[in-house]
Amino acid sequence: MSLSDDIALQTYQMYHLNGDPIAAGANFLTTGVPDDTWDSTDTSGVGRKFSVGSFVQNTITNVLYRCTDATPGAAIWRIVIQEEI
């Protein structure tokens, strides 16, 4: 199991401090890169609404992203881990 696979499994289990699951988009696997439209209202049309703390993993590059701001049309995603392939 690669490091990114292990992190993806762990993020599936992550919760906000109030006990609610992070988001429907937590542990979302894609071949794309999240941008400012991958937000709380699904502006991008990927079929997921994201919240702060949601994770997205690119299955081609193994890069794991975390949402730090889910404002519609202005979402911010940060690289959490970038694994060498």
C-alpha positions in Angstrom: 0.0 0.0 0.0 1.4 3.4 -1.0 1.5 6.4 1.4 -1.3 8.1 -0.6 -3.5 5.0 -0.4 -3.0 5.0 3.4 -3.8 8.7 3.7 -6.9 8.2 1.5 -8.1 5.5 3.9 -7.5 7.6 6.9 -9.3 10.7 5.4 -12.4 8.6 4.8 -12.7 8.3 8.6 -12.0 12.0 9.4 -14.6 14.1 11.1 -15.1 17.8 12.1 -14.5 18.6 15.7 -18.3 18.7 16.2 -18.5 15.0 15.2 -20.1 15.5 11.8 -18.5 13.9 8.7 -16.2 16.3 6.9 -18.3 16.3 3.7 -19.9 14.2 1.0 -16.7 15.0 -1.0 -14.3 13.7 1.6 -12.0 11.1 0.1 -13.1 12.0 -3.4 -10.9 10.3 -6.0 -10.4 12.0 -9.4 -8.1 12.3 -12.3 -8.5 16.1 -12.2 -7.2 18.9 -10.0 -9.6 20.7 -7.7 -9.9 24.4 -8.5 -11.9 27.4 -7.1 -15.1 25.9 -8.5 -14.9 22.7 -6.4 -16.8 24.4 -3.7 -19.8 24.2 -1.3 -22.4 24.5 -4.1 -20.8 22.3 -6.7 -20.2 25.2 -9.1 -17.9 22.9 -11.1 -20.5 20.3 -11.7 -18.4 17.4 -10.5 -21.4 16.1 -8.5 -19.9 16.8 -5.0 -20.3 19.6 -2.6 -17.1 20.3 -0.6 -16.6 21.9 2.8 -13.5 23.1 4.6 -11.5 19.9 5.5 -12.7 17.9 2.5 -9.9 15.8 0.8 -9.5 15.1 -2.9 -6.9 12.7 -4.3 -5.7 12.7 -7.9 -5.4 9.1 -8.9 -2.9 9.8 -11.7 -0.4 12.0 -9.8 -1.2 10.7 -6.3 -1.4 14.3 -5.1 -3.8 14.7 -2.1 -5.5 18.1 -1.7 -7.4 19.6 1.3 -10.0 22.3 1.0 -9.2 25.3 3.2 -12.0 27.5 1.9 -15.2 26.3 0.2 -16.7 29.7 -0.8 -18.7 29.3 -4.0 -16.6 30.2 -7.0 -13.6 31.0 -4.7 -12.7 27.7 -3.1 -9.1 27.2 -2.0 -7.3 23.8 -2.2 -3.9 23.1 -0.7 -1.6 20.2 -1.5 -1.3 18.0 1.6 1.0 15.3 0.2 2.6 14.8 -3.2 4.0 11.3 -3.6 6.8 10.5 -6.1 5.6 8.0 -8.6 
